[in-house]
């Protein structure tokens, strides 16, 4: 557990780093503890979150368009520039 004075509390970078690391901080005025800063979650709890699984975009495209070959947009724009209306 770390302790910090009210004057040192101005250094928000240090306090934020401690809280992100999961450190409980005592706030002191002279030698008396006047409060506590407690991190919301422990670092081990955030490490246990499962990674987000991305959807299978290729399967979704096949479900919508089937086996059709789609022309890239760049090719369509190039054809439009070369042709006259």
Secondary structure, 3 states (H helix, E strand, C coil): CEEEECCHHHCHHHHHHHHHCCCCEEEEECCEEEEEECCCCCHHHHHCCCCCCCCCHHHHHHHHHCCCCCCCHHHHHHHHHHCCC
